[in-house]
C-alpha cells in the first residue's frame, strides 16, 4: 500500500527596499498548504515545487528571514519567478 506524502507549502516574500533576504510569510501542511497554493494561484503568484527546499523552509518561523545557507536555493526560486514574469510580459 503506497502512502501519500502530506502536501506541504511555504510562501516567501522579498521586498528589496526593506528586507535583506526573503522572509517566510506562510507555511503549512494538508488543508493549510492547499489554501496557500490556492491563494497563490488566485493572485497569479508563480509556484515552484521543490520538496527538499520546502522541508528546509518549513523549519523556519513565520516572518523569519531565510538563513545564509539557503540563499542559493532560494535565489534559484526567485530567478524562476523572474523568468515567469518576463515571459508573461
C-alpha positions as CSV (number, residue, x, y, z in Angstrom):
1,X,0.0,0.0,0.0
2,X,1.5,3.3,-1.1
3,X,1.4,6.1,1.3
4,X,0.8,9.6,0.0
5,X,3.1,12.3,1.4
6,X,1.1,15.1,3.0
7,X,1.0,18.3,0.9
8,X,3.3,21.0,2.3
9,X,3.7,24.6,1.2
10,X,5.8,27.6,2.2
11,X,5.2,31.2,0.9
12,X,8.2,33.6,0.7
13,X,8.2,37.3,0.3
14,X,11.1,39.6,-0.6
15,X,11.0,43.4,-0.6
16,X,14.4,44.6,-1.7
17,X,13.8,48.1,-0.3
18,X,13.2,46.9,3.2
19,X,14.5,43.4,3.6
20,X,18.0,42.0,3.4
21,X,16.7,38.5,2.4
22,X,13.4,36.6,1.6
23,X,11.1,36.1,4.6
24,X,8.7,33.2,5.3
25,X,5.2,34.6,5.1
26,X,3.1,31.5,5.3
27,X,3.6,27.8,5.8
28,X,1.5,24.7,6.4
29,X,0.6,21.1,5.7
30,X,-2.6,19.5,4.4
31,X,-5.5,21.9,4.1
32,X,-3.4,24.9,5.1
33,X,-0.9,24.1,2.3
34,X,-3.8,23.7,-0.2
35,X,-5.1,27.2,0.9
36,X,-1.6,28.7,0.4
37,X,-1.4,27.2,-3.1
38,X,-5.0,28.3,-4.0
39,X,-4.3,31.9,-2.8
40,X,-1.0,31.9,-4.8
41,X,-2.9,30.8,-8.0
42,X,-5.7,33.2,-7.4
43,X,-3.2,36.1,-7.2
44,X,-1.1,34.9,-10.1
45,X,1.9,34.2,-7.9
46,X,4.2,31.7,-9.5
47,X,4.5,28.3,-7.8
48,X,7.6,26.1,-7.8
49,X,7.6,22.6,-6.5
50,X,10.8,21.6,-4.6
51,X,10.1,19.1,-1.8
52,X,13.6,19.3,-0.2
53,X,13.5,23.1,-0.2
54,X,10.0,23.2,1.3
55,X,11.2,20.8,4.0
56,X,14.0,23.1,5.0
57,X,12.0,26.3,4.8
58,X,9.1,24.8,6.9
59,X,11.6,24.5,9.8
60,X,11.7,28.3,9.9
61,X,9.3,30.5,11.9
62,X,6.8,32.8,10.2
63,X,8.4,36.2,9.4
64,X,11.8,34.7,9.8
65,X,14.5,35.7,7.3
66,X,16.0,32.8,5.4
67,X,19.4,31.8,6.7
68,X,22.6,32.3,4.6
69,X,22.9,28.6,3.8
70,X,19.5,28.7,1.9
71,X,20.3,31.8,-0.2
72,X,21.5,29.8,-3.3
73,X,18.4,27.6,-3.3
74,X,16.0,30.4,-2.8
75,X,17.8,32.6,-5.4
76,X,17.1,29.9,-7.9
77,X,13.4,30.1,-7.0
78,X,13.4,33.8,-7.4
79,X,15.2,33.5,-10.7
80,X,12.4,31.1,-11.8
81,X,9.8,33.6,-10.8
82,X,11.6,36.4,-12.6
83,X,11.6,34.3,-15.8
84,X,7.9,33.5,-15.5
85,X,7.1,37.2,-15.0
86,X,9.2,38.2,-18.1
87,X,7.5,35.5,-20.2
88,X,4.1,36.9,-19.2
89,X,5.0,40.4,-20.4
